[in-house]
Amino acid sequence: MAKFNSFEEIISWQKSRELNKAIYHITNNNTSFSKDFGLRDQNKKVKHINFF
């Protein structure tokens, strides 16, 4: 079993970060999504939680 010094070394965490960035950019640049305030705000909350 692999030993990690930091959670940032975990591949699934790195992939989830990439996915989160892609979703943020798609929803941020799309007028349909940007008008859906609930979805937009929820995505921003997740982005902040995922990147601390």
ModelCIF file with pLDDT and N, C-alpha, C, O atoms, coordinates in Angstrom:
data_MODEL
#
_entry.id   MODEL 
#
_entity.id                         1 
_entity.type                       polymer 
_entity.pdbx_number_of_molecules   1 
#
_entity_poly.entity_id                      1 
_entity_poly.type                           'polypeptide(L)' 
_entity_poly.nstd_linkage                   no 
_entity_poly.nstd_monomer                   no 
_entity_poly.pdbx_seq_one_letter_code       MAKFNSFEEIISWQKSRELNKAIYHITNNNTSFSKDFGLRDQNKKVKHINFF 
_entity_poly.pdbx_seq_one_letter_code_can   MAKFNSFEEIISWQKSRELNKAIYHITNNNTSFSKDFGLRDQNKKVKHINFF 
_entity_poly.pdbx_strand_id                 A 
#
loop_
_entity_poly_seq.entity_id 
_entity_poly_seq.num 
_entity_poly_seq.mon_id 
_entity_poly_seq.hetero 
1 1  MET n 
1 2  ALA n 
1 3  LYS n 
1 4  PHE n 
1 5  ASN n 
1 6  SER n 
1 7  PHE n 
1 8  GLU n 
1 9  GLU n 
1 10 ILE n 
1 11 ILE n 
1 12 SER n 
1 13 TRP n 
1 14 GLN n 
1 15 LYS n 
1 16 SER n 
1 17 ARG n 
1 18 GLU n 
1 19 LEU n 
1 20 ASN n 
1 21 LYS n 
1 22 ALA n 
1 23 ILE n 
1 24 TYR n 
1 25 HIS n 
1 26 ILE n 
1 27 THR n 
1 28 ASN n 
1 29 ASN n 
1 30 ASN n 
1 31 THR n 
1 32 SER n 
1 33 PHE n 
1 34 SER n 
1 35 LYS n 
1 36 ASP n 
1 37 PHE n 
1 38 GLY n 
1 39 LEU n 
1 40 ARG n 
1 41 ASP n 
1 42 GLN n 
1 43 ASN n 
1 44 LYS n 
1 45 LYS n 
1 46 VAL n 
1 47 LYS n 
1 48 HIS n 
1 49 ILE n 
1 50 ASN n 
1 51 PHE n 
1 52 PHE n 
#
_struct_asym.id          A 
_struct_asym.entity_id   1 
#
loop_
_ma_qa_metric.id 
_ma_qa_metric.mode 
_ma_qa_metric.name 
_ma_qa_metric.software_group_id 
_ma_qa_metric.type 
1 global pLDDT . pLDDT 
2 local  pLDDT . pLDDT 
#
_ma_qa_metric_global.metric_id      1 
_ma_qa_metric_global.metric_value   78.54 
_ma_qa_metric_global.model_id       1 
_ma_qa_metric_global.ordinal_id     1 
#
loop_
_ma_qa_metric_local.label_asym_id 
_ma_qa_metric_local.label_comp_id 
_ma_qa_metric_local.label_seq_id 
_ma_qa_metric_local.metric_id 
_ma_qa_metric_local.metric_value 
_ma_qa_metric_local.model_id 
_ma_qa_metric_local.ordinal_id 
A MET 1  2 69.00 1 1  
A ALA 2  2 76.00 1 2  
A LYS 3  2 87.00 1 3  
A PHE 4  2 84.00 1 4  
A ASN 5  2 90.00 1 5  
A SER 6  2 90.00 1 6  
A PHE 7  2 88.00 1 7  
A GLU 8  2 89.00 1 8  
A GLU 9  2 91.00 1 9  
A ILE 10 2 92.00 1 10 
A ILE 11 2 92.00 1 11 
A SER 12 2 91.00 1 12 
A TRP 13 2 88.00 1 13 
A GLN 14 2 91.00 1 14 
A LYS 15 2 93.00 1 15 
A SER 16 2 87.00 1 16 
A ARG 17 2 85.00 1 17 
A GLU 18 2 90.00 1 18 
A LEU 19 2 87.00 1 19 
A ASN 20 2 81.00 1 20 
A LYS 21 2 84.00 1 21 
A ALA 22 2 85.00 1 22 
A ILE 23 2 80.00 1 23 
A TYR 24 2 78.00 1 24 
A HIS 25 2 82.00 1 25 
A ILE 26 2 80.00 1 26 
A THR 27 2 76.00 1 27 
A ASN 28 2 75.00 1 28 
A ASN 29 2 79.00 1 29 
A ASN 30 2 79.00 1 30 
A THR 31 2 79.00 1 31 
A SER 32 2 79.00 1 32 
A PHE 33 2 77.00 1 33 
A SER 34 2 73.00 1 34 
A LYS 35 2 80.00 1 35 
A ASP 36 2 81.00 1 36 
A PHE 37 2 82.00 1 37 
A GLY 38 2 84.00 1 38 
A LEU 39 2 77.00 1 39 
A ARG 40 2 74.00 1 40 
A ASP 41 2 79.00 1 41 
A GLN 42 2 79.00 1 42 
A ASN 43 2 71.00 1 43 
A LYS 44 2 71.00 1 44 
A LYS 45 2 74.00 1 45 
A VAL 46 2 68.00 1 46 
A LYS 47 2 60.00 1 47 
A HIS 48 2 59.00 1 48 
A ILE 49 2 59.00 1 49 
A ASN 50 2 50.00 1 50 
A PHE 51 2 48.00 1 51 
A PHE 52 2 41.00 1 52 
#
loop_
_atom_site.group_PDB 
_atom_site.id 
_atom_site.type_symbol 
_atom_site.label_atom_id 
_atom_site.label_alt_id 
_atom_site.label_comp_id 
_atom_site.label_asym_id 
_atom_site.label_entity_id 
_atom_site.label_seq_id 
_atom_site.pdbx_PDB_ins_code 
_atom_site.Cartn_x 
_atom_site.Cartn_y 
_atom_site.Cartn_z 
_atom_site.occupancy 
_atom_site.B_iso_or_equiv 
_atom_site.pdbx_formal_charge 
_atom_site.auth_seq_id 
_atom_site.auth_comp_id 
_atom_site.auth_asym_id 
_atom_site.auth_atom_id 
_atom_site.pdbx_PDB_model_num 
ATOM 1   N N  . MET A 1 1  ? 0.850   -1.173 0.000   1.00 69.00 ? 1  MET A N  1 
ATOM 2   C CA . MET A 1 1  ? 0.000   0.000  0.000   1.00 69.00 ? 1  MET A CA 1 
ATOM 3   C C  . MET A 1 1  ? 0.901   1.243  0.000   1.00 69.00 ? 1  MET A C  1 
ATOM 4   O O  . MET A 1 1  ? 1.911   1.304  0.702   1.00 69.00 ? 1  MET A O  1 
ATOM 5   N N  . ALA A 1 2  ? 0.505   2.215  -0.800  1.00 76.00 ? 2  ALA A N  1 
ATOM 6   C CA . ALA A 1 2  ? 1.293   3.449  -0.910  1.00 76.00 ? 2  ALA A CA 1 
ATOM 7   C C  . ALA A 1 2  ? 1.112   4.324  0.328   1.00 76.00 ? 2  ALA A C  1 
ATOM 8   O O  . ALA A 1 2  ? 0.048   4.342  0.946   1.00 76.00 ? 2  ALA A O  1 
ATOM 9   N N  . LYS A 1 3  ? 2.161   5.035  0.670   1.00 87.00 ? 3  LYS A N  1 
ATOM 10  C CA . LYS A 1 3  ? 2.097   5.963  1.791   1.00 87.00 ? 3  LYS A CA 1 
ATOM 11  C C  . LYS A 1 3  ? 2.113   7.380  1.223   1.00 87.00 ? 3  LYS A C  1 
ATOM 12  O O  . LYS A 1 3  ? 2.932   7.715  0.367   1.00 87.00 ? 3  LYS A O  1 
ATOM 13  N N  . PHE A 1 4  ? 1.206   8.189  1.710   1.00 84.00 ? 4  PHE A N  1 
ATOM 14  C CA . PHE A 1 4  ? 1.094   9.566  1.262   1.00 84.00 ? 4  PHE A CA 1 
ATOM 15  C C  . PHE A 1 4  ? 1.548   10.516 2.359   1.00 84.00 ? 4  PHE A C  1 
ATOM 16  O O  . PHE A 1 4  ? 1.220   10.333 3.531   1.00 84.00 ? 4  PHE A O  1 
ATOM 17  N N  . ASN A 1 5  ? 2.294   11.514 1.970   1.00 90.00 ? 5  ASN A N  1 
ATOM 18  C CA . ASN A 1 5  ? 2.703   12.548 2.917   1.00 90.00 ? 5  ASN A CA 1 
ATOM 19  C C  . ASN A 1 5  ? 1.675   13.664 2.978   1.00 90.00 ? 5  ASN A C  1 
ATOM 20  O O  . ASN A 1 5  ? 1.607   14.417 3.949   1.00 90.00 ? 5  ASN A O  1 
ATOM 21  N N  . SER A 1 6  ? 0.875   13.755 1.919   1.00 90.00 ? 6  SER A N  1 
ATOM 22  C CA . SER A 1 6  ? -0.127  14.812 1.833   1.00 90.00 ? 6  SER A CA 1 
ATOM 23  C C  . SER A 1 6  ? -1.304  14.305 1.005   1.00 90.00 ? 6  SER A C  1 
ATOM 24  O O  . SER A 1 6  ? -1.121  13.500 0.092   1.00 90.00 ? 6  SER A O  1 
ATOM 25  N N  . PHE A 1 7  ? -2.499  14.766 1.318   1.00 88.00 ? 7  PHE A N  1 
ATOM 26  C CA . PHE A 1 7  ? -3.668  14.355 0.541   1.00 88.00 ? 7  PHE A CA 1 
ATOM 27  C C  . PHE A 1 7  ? -3.557  14.831 -0.905  1.00 88.00 ? 7  PHE A C  1 
ATOM 28  O O  . PHE A 1 7  ? -4.205  14.269 -1.788  1.00 88.00 ? 7  PHE A O  1 
ATOM 29  N N  . GLU A 1 8  ? -2.744  15.857 -1.160  1.00 89.00 ? 8  GLU A N  1 
ATOM 30  C CA . GLU A 1 8  ? -2.576  16.380 -2.514  1.00 89.00 ? 8  GLU A CA 1 
ATOM 31  C C  . GLU A 1 8  ? -1.834  15.413 -3.426  1.00 89.00 ? 8  GLU A C  1 
ATOM 32  O O  . GLU A 1 8  ? -1.836  15.594 -4.643  1.00 89.00 ? 8  GLU A O  1 
ATOM 33  N N  . GLU A 1 9  ? -1.206  14.399 -2.865  1.00 91.00 ? 9  GLU A N  1 
ATOM 34  C CA . GLU A 1 9  ? -0.513  13.385 -3.650  1.00 91.00 ? 9  GLU A CA 1 
ATOM 35  C C  . GLU A 1 9  ? -1.469  12.313 -4.183  1.00 91.00 ? 9  GLU A C  1 
ATOM 36  O O  . GLU A 1 9  ? -1.100  11.545 -5.071  1.00 91.00 ? 9  GLU A O  1 
ATOM 37  N N  . ILE A 1 10 ? -2.666  12.256 -3.660  1.00 92.00 ? 10 ILE A N  1 
ATOM 38  C CA . ILE A 1 10 ? -3.625  11.230 -4.050  1.00 92.00 ? 10 ILE A CA 1 
ATOM 39  C C  . ILE A 1 10 ? -4.181  11.584 -5.438  1.00 92.00 ? 10 ILE A C  1 
ATOM 40  O O  . ILE A 1 10 ? -4.684  12.686 -5.654  1.00 92.00 ? 10 ILE A O  1 
ATOM 41  N N  . ILE A 1 11 ? -4.080  10.635 -6.366  1.00 92.00 ? 11 ILE A N  1 
ATOM 42  C CA . ILE A 1 11 ? -4.487  10.866 -7.755  1.00 92.00 ? 11 ILE A CA 1 
ATOM 43  C C  . ILE A 1 11 ? -5.966  11.251 -7.849  1.00 92.00 ? 11 ILE A C  1 
ATOM 44  O O  . ILE A 1 11 ? -6.319  12.158 -8.602  1.00 92.00 ? 11 ILE A O  1 
ATOM 45  N N  . SER A 1 12 ? -6.823  10.579 -7.100  1.00 91.00 ? 12 SER A N  1 
ATOM 46  C CA . SER A 1 12 ? -8.253  10.897 -7.172  1.00 91.00 ? 12 SER A CA 1 
ATOM 47  C C  . SER A 1 12 ? -8.527  12.327 -6.698  1.00 91.00 ? 12 SER A C  1 
ATOM 48  O O  . SER A 1 12 ? -9.433  12.981 -7.214  1.00 91.00 ? 12 SER A O  1 
ATOM 49  N N  . TRP A 1 13 ? -7.772  12.807 -5.745  1.00 88.00 ? 13 TRP A N  1 
ATOM 50  C CA . TRP A 1 13 ? -7.939  14.191 -5.293  1.00 88.00 ? 13 TRP A CA 1 
ATOM 51  C C  . TRP A 1 13 ? -7.511  15.150 -6.395  1.00 88.00 ? 13 TRP A C  1 
ATOM 52  O O  . TRP A 1 13 ? -8.181  16.155 -6.634  1.00 88.00 ? 13 TRP A O  1 
ATOM 53  N N  . GLN A 1 14 ? -6.397  14.851 -7.073  1.00 91.00 ? 14 GLN A N  1 
ATOM 54  C CA . GLN A 1 14 ? -5.924  15.686 -8.174  1.00 91.00 ? 14 GLN A CA 1 
ATOM 55  C C  . GLN A 1 14 ? -6.948  15.717 -9.304  1.00 91.00 ? 14 GLN A C  1 
ATOM 56  O O  . GLN A 1 14 ? -7.218  16.779 -9.865  1.00 91.00 ? 14 GLN A O  1 
ATOM 57  N N  . LYS A 1 15 ? -7.521  14.557 -9.644  1.00 93.00 ? 15 LYS A N  1 
ATOM 58  C CA . LYS A 1 15 ? -8.524  14.481 -10.705 1.00 93.00 ? 15 LYS A CA 1 
ATOM 59  C C  . LYS A 1 15 ? -9.789  15.244 -10.325 1.00 93.00 ? 15 LYS A C  1 
ATOM 60  O O  . LYS A 1 15 ? -10.393 15.903 -11.171 1.00 93.00 ? 15 LYS A O  1 
ATOM 61  N N  . SER A 1 16 ? -10.189 15.159 -9.067  1.00 87.00 ? 16 SER A N  1 
ATOM 62  C CA . SER A 1 16 ? -11.392 15.872 -8.631  1.00 87.00 ? 16 SER A CA 1 
ATOM 63  C C  . SER A 1 16 ? -11.178 17.383 -8.715  1.00 87.00 ? 16 SER A C  1 
ATOM 64  O O  . SER A 1 16 ? -12.110 18.133 -9.006  1.00 87.00 ? 16 SER A O  1 
ATOM 65  N N  . ARG A 1 17 ? -9.959  17.819 -8.461  1.00 85.00 ? 17 ARG A N  1 
ATOM 66  C CA . ARG A 1 17 ? -9.625  19.241 -8.595  1.00 85.00 ? 17 ARG A CA 1 
ATOM 67  C C  . ARG A 1 17 ? -9.739  19.703 -10.034 1.00 85.00 ? 17 ARG A C  1 
ATOM 68  O O  . ARG A 1 17 ? -10.277 20.776 -10.310 1.00 85.00 ? 17 ARG A O  1 
ATOM 69  N N  . GLU A 1 18 ? -9.226  18.885 -10.959 1.00 90.00 ? 18 GLU A N  1 
ATOM 70  C CA . GLU A 1 18 ? -9.315  19.203 -12.385 1.00 90.00 ? 18 GLU A CA 1 
ATOM 71  C C  . GLU A 1 18 ? -10.773 19.262 -12.833 1.00 90.00 ? 18 GLU A C  1 
ATOM 72  O O  . GLU A 1 18 ? -11.172 20.175 -13.555 1.00 90.00 ? 18 GLU A O  1 
ATOM 73  N N  . LEU A 1 19 ? -11.564 18.280 -12.397 1.00 87.00 ? 19 LEU A N  1 
ATOM 74  C CA . LEU A 1 19 ? -12.979 18.245 -12.754 1.00 87.00 ? 19 LEU A CA 1 
ATOM 75  C C  . LEU A 1 19 ? -13.707 19.453 -12.201 1.00 87.00 ? 19 LEU A C  1 
ATOM 76  O O  . LEU A 1 19 ? -14.528 20.061 -12.888 1.00 87.00 ? 19 LEU A O  1 
ATOM 77  N N  . ASN A 1 20 ? -13.406 19.800 -10.957 1.00 81.00 ? 20 ASN A N  1 
ATOM 78  C CA . ASN A 1 20 ? -14.046 20.952 -10.333 1.00 81.00 ? 20 ASN A CA 1 
ATOM 79  C C  . ASN A 1 20 ? -13.729 22.235 -11.095 1.00 81.00 ? 20 ASN A C  1 
ATOM 80  O O  . ASN A 1 20 ? -14.612 23.070 -11.289 1.00 81.00 ? 20 ASN A O  1 
ATOM 81  N N  . LYS A 1 21 ? -12.486 22.401 -11.526 1.00 84.00 ? 21 LYS A N  1 
ATOM 82  C CA . LYS A 1 21 ? -12.095 23.586 -12.304 1.00 84.00 ? 21 LYS A CA 1 
ATOM 83  C C  . LYS A 1 21 ? -12.853 23.640 -13.625 1.00 84.00 ? 21 LYS A C  1 
ATOM 84  O O  . LYS A 1 21 ? -13.337 24.698 -14.027 1.00 84.00 ? 21 LYS A O  1 
ATOM 85  N N  . ALA A 1 22 ? -12.954 22.484 -14.303 1.00 85.00 ? 22 ALA A N  1 
ATOM 86  C CA . ALA A 1 22 ? -13.652 22.433 -15.592 1.00 85.00 ? 22 ALA A CA 1 
ATOM 87  C C  . ALA A 1 22 ? -15.119 22.798 -15.431 1.00 85.00 ? 22 ALA A C  1 
ATOM 88  O O  . ALA A 1 22 ? -15.660 23.567 -16.225 1.00 85.00 ? 22 ALA A O  1 
ATOM 89  N N  . ILE A 1 23 ? -15.764 22.252 -14.410 1.00 80.00 ? 23 ILE A N  1 
ATOM 90  C CA . ILE A 1 23 ? -17.174 22.558 -14.161 1.00 80.00 ? 23 ILE A CA 1 
ATOM 91  C C  . ILE A 1 23 ? -17.344 24.037 -13.839 1.00 80.00 ? 23 ILE A C  1 
ATOM 92  O O  . ILE A 1 23 ? -18.284 24.673 -14.317 1.00 80.00 ? 23 ILE A O  1 
ATOM 93  N N  . TYR A 1 24 ? -16.451 24.580 -13.041 1.00 78.00 ? 24 TYR A N  1 
ATOM 94  C CA . TYR A 1 24 ? -16.524 25.993 -12.687 1.00 78.00 ? 24 TYR A CA 1 
ATOM 95  C C  . TYR A 1 24 ? -16.418 26.870 -13.927 1.00 78.00 ? 24 TYR A C  1 
ATOM 96  O O  . TYR A 1 24 ? -17.191 27.815 -14.079 1.00 78.00 ? 24 TYR A O  1 
ATOM 97  N N  . HIS A 1 25 ? -15.474 26.574 -14.816 1.00 82.00 ? 25 HIS A N  1 
ATOM 98  C CA . HIS A 1 25 ? -15.300 27.384 -16.021 1.00 82.00 ? 25 HIS A CA 1 
ATOM 99  C C  . HIS A 1 25 ? -16.502 27.258 -16.962 1.00 82.00 ? 25 HIS A C  1 
ATOM 100 O O  . HIS A 1 25 ? -16.941 28.250 -17.544 1.00 82.00 ? 25 HIS A O  1 
ATOM 101 N N  . ILE A 1 26 ? -17.029 26.051 -17.111 1.00 80.00 ? 26 ILE A N  1 
ATOM 102 C CA . ILE A 1 26 ? -18.191 25.853 -17.982 1.00 80.00 ? 26 ILE A CA 1 
ATOM 103 C C  . ILE A 1 26 ? -19.400 26.607 -17.446 1.00 80.00 ? 26 ILE A C  1 
ATOM 104 O O  . ILE A 1 26 ? -20.081 27.310 -18.193 1.00 80.00 ? 26 ILE A O  1 
ATOM 105 N N  . THR A 1 27 ? -19.663 26.463 -16.163 1.00 76.00 ? 27 THR A N  1 
ATOM 106 C CA . THR A 1 27 ? -20.842 27.113 -15.583 1.00 76.00 ? 27 THR A CA 1 
ATOM 107 C C  . THR A 1 27 ? -20.657 28.618 -15.453 1.00 76.00 ? 27 THR A C  1 
ATOM 108 O O  . THR A 1 27 ? -21.636 29.362 -15.512 1.00 76.00 ? 27 THR A O  1 
ATOM 109 N N  . ASN A 1 28 ? -19.442 29.072 -15.281 1.00 75.00 ? 28 ASN A N  1 
ATOM 110 C CA . ASN A 1 28 ? -19.187 30.498 -15.127 1.00 75.00 ? 28 ASN A CA 1 
ATOM 111 C C  . ASN A 1 28 ? -19.318 31.239 -16.460 1.00 75.00 ? 28 ASN A C  1 
ATOM 112 O O  . ASN A 1 28 ? -19.732 32.398 -16.483 1.00 75.00 ? 28 ASN A O  1 
ATOM 113 N N  . ASN A 1 29 ? -18.969 30.583 -17.563 1.00 79.00 ? 29 ASN A N  1 
ATOM 114 C CA . ASN A 1 29 ? -18.978 31.224 -18.870 1.00 79.00 ? 29 ASN A CA 1 
ATOM 115 C C  . ASN A 1 29 ? -20.261 30.979 -19.654 1.00 79.00 ? 29 ASN A C  1 
ATOM 116 O O  . ASN A 1 29 ? -20.390 31.480 -20.771 1.00 79.00 ? 29 ASN A O  1 
ATOM 117 N N  . ASN A 1 30 ? -21.197 30.238 -19.118 1.00 79.00 ? 30 ASN A N  1 
ATOM 118 C CA . ASN A 1 30 ? -22.447 29.911 -19.796 1.00 79.00 ? 30 ASN A CA 1 
ATOM 119 C C  . ASN A 1 30 ? -23.562 30.738 -19.175 1.00 79.00 ? 30 ASN A C  1 
ATOM 120 O O  . ASN A 1 30 ? -23.794 30.660 -17.968 1.00 79.00 ? 30 ASN A O  1 
ATOM 121 N N  . THR A 1 31 ? -24.260 31.536 -19.995 1.00 79.00 ? 31 THR A N  1 
ATOM 122 C CA . THR A 1 31 ? -25.290 32.435 -19.455 1.00 79.00 ? 31 THR A CA 1 
ATOM 123 C C  . THR A 1 31 ? -26.440 31.672 -18.815 1.00 79.00 ? 31 THR A C  1 
ATOM 124 O O  . THR A 1 31 ? -27.022 32.148 -17.840 1.00 79.00 ? 31 THR A O  1 
ATOM 125 N N  . SER A 1 32 ? -26.782 30.497 -19.341 1.00 79.00 ? 32 SER A N  1 
ATOM 126 C CA . SER A 1 32 ? -27.868 29.712 -18.740 1.00 79.00 ? 32 SER A CA 1 
ATOM 127 C C  . SER A 1 32 ? -27.526 29.305 -17.312 1.00 79.00 ? 32 SER A C  1 
ATOM 128 O O  . SER A 1 32 ? -28.364 29.397 -16.414 1.00 79.00 ? 32 SER A O  1 
ATOM 129 N N  . PHE A 1 33 ? -26.298 28.859 -17.108 1.00 77.00 ? 33 PHE A N  1 
ATOM 130 C CA . PHE A 1 33 ? -25.870 28.459 -15.767 1.00 77.00 ? 33 PHE A CA 1 
ATOM 131 C C  . PHE A 1 33 ? -25.669 29.668 -14.855 1.00 77.00 ? 33 PHE A C  1 
ATOM 132 O O  . PHE A 1 33 ? -25.984 29.608 -13.666 1.00 77.00 ? 33 PHE A O  1 
ATOM 133 N N  . SER A 1 34 ? -25.153 30.747 -15.400 1.00 73.00 ? 34 SER A N  1 
ATOM 134 C CA . SER A 1 34 ? -24.882 31.905 -14.544 1.00 73.00 ? 34 SER A CA 1 
ATOM 135 C C  . SER A 1 34 ? -26.175 32.542 -14.036 1.00 73.00 ? 34 SER A C  1 
ATOM 136 O O  . SER A 1 34 ? -26.164 33.238 -13.020 1.00 73.00 ? 34 SER A O  1 
ATOM 137 N N  . LYS A 1 35 ? -27.288 32.308 -14.735 1.00 80.00 ? 35 LYS A N  1 
ATOM 138 C CA . LYS A 1 35 ? -28.585 32.827 -14.273 1.00 80.00 ? 35 LYS A CA 1 
ATOM 139 C C  . LYS A 1 35 ? -29.235 31.915 -13.239 1.00 80.00 ? 35 LYS A C  1 
ATOM 140 O O  . LYS A 1 35 ? -30.163 32.326 -12.542 1.00 80.00 ? 35 LYS A O  1 
ATOM 141 N N  . ASP A 1 36 ? -28.755 30.690 -13.139 1.00 81.00 ? 36 ASP A N  1 
ATOM 142 C CA . ASP A 1 36 ? -29.256 29.753 -12.134 1.00 81.00 ? 36 ASP A CA 1 
ATOM 143 C C  . ASP A 1 36 ? -28.435 29.973 -10.865 1.00 81.00 ? 36 ASP A C  1 
ATOM 144 O O  . ASP A 1 36 ? -27.406 29.332 -10.651 1.00 81.00 ? 36 ASP A O  1 
ATOM 145 N N  . PHE A 1 37 ? -28.910 30.889 -10.036 1.00 82.00 ? 37 PHE A N  1 
ATOM 146 C CA . PHE A 1 37 ? -28.136 31.331 -8.883  1.00 82.00 ? 37 PHE A CA 1 
ATOM 147 C C  . PHE A 1 37 ? -27.869 30.208 -7.888  1.00 82.00 ? 37 PHE A C  1 
ATOM 148 O O  . PHE A 1 37 ? -26.801 30.167 -7.278  1.00 82.00 ? 37 PHE A O  1 
ATOM 149 N N  . GLY A 1 38 ? -28.819 29.302 -7.715  1.00 84.00 ? 38 GLY A N  1 
ATOM 150 C CA . GLY A 1 38 ? -28.624 28.188 -6.792  1.00 84.00 ? 38 GLY A CA 1 
ATOM 151 C C  . GLY A 1 38 ? -27.483 27.298 -7.225  1.00 84.00 ? 38 GLY A C  1 
ATOM 152 O O  . GLY A 1 38 ? -26.614 26.956 -6.422  1.00 84.00 ? 38 GLY A O  1 
ATOM 153 N N  . LEU A 1 39 ? -27.479 26.915 -8.509  1.00 77.00 ? 39 LEU A N  1 
ATOM 154 C CA . LEU A 1 39 ? -26.416 26.072 -9.036  1.00 77.00 ? 39 LEU A CA 1 
ATOM 155 C C  . LEU A 1 39 ? -25.083 26.798 -9.001  1.00 77.00 ? 39 LEU A C  1 
ATOM 156 O O  . LEU A 1 39 ? -24.067 26.215 -8.622  1.00 77.00 ? 39 LEU A O  1 
ATOM 157 N N  . ARG A 1 40 ? -25.077 28.051 -9.390  1.00 74.00 ? 40 ARG A N  1 
ATOM 158 C CA . ARG A 1 40 ? -23.842 28.834 -9.412  1.00 74.00 ? 40 ARG A CA 1 
ATOM 159 C C  . ARG A 1 40 ? -23.250 28.954 -8.009  1.00 74.00 ? 40 ARG A C  1 
ATOM 160 O O  . ARG A 1 40 ? -22.053 28.741 -7.812  1.00 74.00 ? 40 ARG A O  1 
ATOM 161 N N  . ASP A 1 41 ? -24.092 29.295 -7.045  1.00 79.00 ? 41 ASP A N  1 
ATOM 162 C CA . ASP A 1 41 ? -23.608 29.468 -5.670  1.00 79.00 ? 41 ASP A CA 1 
ATOM 163 C C  . ASP A 1 41 ? -23.137 28.151 -5.063  1.00 79.00 ? 41 ASP A C  1 
ATOM 164 O O  . ASP A 1 41 ? -22.148 28.114 -4.330  1.00 79.00 ? 41 ASP A O  1 
ATOM 165 N N  . GLN A 1 42 ? -23.852 27.069 -5.374  1.00 79.00 ? 42 GLN A N  1 
ATOM 166 C CA . GLN A 1 42 ? -23.451 25.762 -4.863  1.00 79.00 ? 42 GLN A CA 1 
ATOM 167 C C  . GLN A 1 42 ? -22.089 25.375 -5.422  1.00 79.00 ? 42 GLN A C  1 
ATOM 168 O O  . GLN A 1 42 ? -21.247 24.851 -4.692  1.00 79.00 ? 42 GLN A O  1 
ATOM 169 N N  . ASN A 1 43 ? -21.864 25.625 -6.703  1.00 71.00 ? 43 ASN A N  1 
ATOM 170 C CA . ASN A 1 43 ? -20.588 25.303 -7.329  1.00 71.00 ? 43 ASN A CA 1 
ATOM 171 C C  . ASN A 1 43 ? -19.459 26.133 -6.729  1.00 71.00 ? 43 ASN A C  1 
ATOM 172 O O  . ASN A 1 43 ? -18.355 25.625 -6.531  1.00 71.00 ? 43 ASN A O  1 
ATOM 173 N N  . LYS A 1 44 ? -19.723 27.393 -6.441  1.00 71.00 ? 44 LYS A N  1 
ATOM 174 C CA . LYS A 1 44 ? -18.691 28.236 -5.838  1.00 71.00 ? 44 LYS A CA 1 
ATOM 175 C C  . LYS A 1 44 ? -18.336 27.757 -4.436  1.00 71.00 ? 44 LYS A C  1 
ATOM 176 O O  . LYS A 1 44 ? -17.171 27.798 -4.043  1.00 71.00 ? 44 LYS A O  1 
ATOM 177 N N  . LYS A 1 45 ? -19.334 27.304 -3.679  1.00 74.00 ? 45 LYS A N  1 
ATOM 178 C CA . LYS A 1 45 ? -19.060 26.786 -2.338  1.00 74.00 ? 45 LYS A CA 1 
ATOM 179 C C  . LYS A 1 45 ? -18.174 25.549 -2.411  1.00 74.00 ? 45 LYS A C  1 
ATOM 180 O O  . LYS A 1 45 ? -17.222 25.412 -1.644  1.00 74.00 ? 45 LYS A O  1 
ATOM 181 N N  . VAL A 1 46 ? -18.491 24.659 -3.330  1.00 68.00 ? 46 VAL A N  1 
ATOM 182 C CA . VAL A 1 46 ? -17.700 23.437 -3.484  1.00 68.00 ? 46 VAL A CA 1 
ATOM 183 C C  . VAL A 1 46 ? -16.290 23.787 -3.914  1.00 68.00 ? 46 VAL A C  1 
ATOM 184 O O  . VAL A 1 46 ? -15.333 23.181 -3.431  1.00 68.00 ? 46 VAL A O  1 
ATOM 185 N N  . LYS A 1 47 ? -16.140 24.741 -4.803  1.00 60.00 ? 47 LYS A N  1 
ATOM 186 C CA . LYS A 1 47 ? -14.816 25.132 -5.273  1.00 60.00 ? 47 LYS A CA 1 
ATOM 187 C C  . LYS A 1 47 ? -13.959 25.605 -4.090  1.00 60.00 ? 47 LYS A C  1 
ATOM 188 O O  . LYS A 1 47 ? -12.790 25.233 -3.983  1.00 60.00 ? 47 LYS A O  1 
ATOM 189 N N  . HIS A 1 48 ? -14.530 26.411 -3.218  1.00 59.00 ? 48 HIS A N  1 
ATOM 190 C CA . HIS A 1 48 ? -13.767 26.918 -2.075  1.00 59.00 ? 48 HIS A CA 1 
ATOM 191 C C  . HIS A 1 48 ? -13.417 25.793 -1.088  1.00 59.00 ? 48 HIS A C  1 
ATOM 192 O O  . HIS A 1 48 ? -12.332 25.782 -0.507  1.00 59.00 ? 48 HIS A O  1 
ATOM 193 N N  . ILE A 1 49 ? -14.314 24.885 -0.915  1.00 59.00 ? 49 ILE A N  1 
ATOM 194 C CA . ILE A 1 49 ? -14.043 23.768 0.003   1.00 59.00 ? 49 ILE A CA 1 
ATOM 195 C C  . ILE A 1 49 ? -12.944 22.882 -0.556  1.00 59.00 ? 49 ILE A C  1 
ATOM 196 O O  . ILE A 1 49 ? -12.087 22.409 0.191   1.00 59.00 ? 49 ILE A O  1 
ATOM 197 N N  . ASN A 1 50 ? -12.961 22.653 -1.860  1.00 50.00 ? 50 ASN A N  1 
ATOM 198 C CA . ASN A 1 50 ? -12.022 21.737 -2.488  1.00 50.00 ? 50 ASN A CA 1 
ATOM 199 C C  . ASN A 1 50 ? -10.606 22.310 -2.579  1.00 50.00 ? 50 ASN A C  1 
ATOM 200 O O  . ASN A 1 50 ? -9.655  21.542 -2.726  1.00 50.00 ? 50 ASN A O  1 
ATOM 201 N N  . PHE A 1 51 ? -10.435 23.609 -2.497  1.00 48.00 ? 51 PHE A N  1 
ATOM 202 C CA . PHE A 1 51 ? -9.137  24.221 -2.755  1.00 48.00 ? 51 PHE A CA 1 
ATOM 203 C C  . PHE A 1 51 ? -8.455  24.829 -1.542  1.00 48.00 ? 51 PHE A C  1 
ATOM 204 O O  . PHE A 1 51 ? -7.526  25.619 -1.714  1.00 48.00 ? 51 PHE A O  1 
ATOM 205 N N  . PHE A 1 52 ? -8.869  24.502 -0.325  1.00 41.00 ? 52 PHE A N  1 
ATOM 206 C CA . PHE A 1 52 ? -8.177  25.125 0.805   1.00 41.00 ? 52 PHE A CA 1 
ATOM 207 C C  . PHE A 1 52 ? -6.915  24.473 1.057   1.00 41.00 ? 52 PHE A C  1 
ATOM 208 O O  . PHE A 1 52 ? -6.191  24.862 1.973   1.00 41.00 ? 52 PHE A O  1 
#
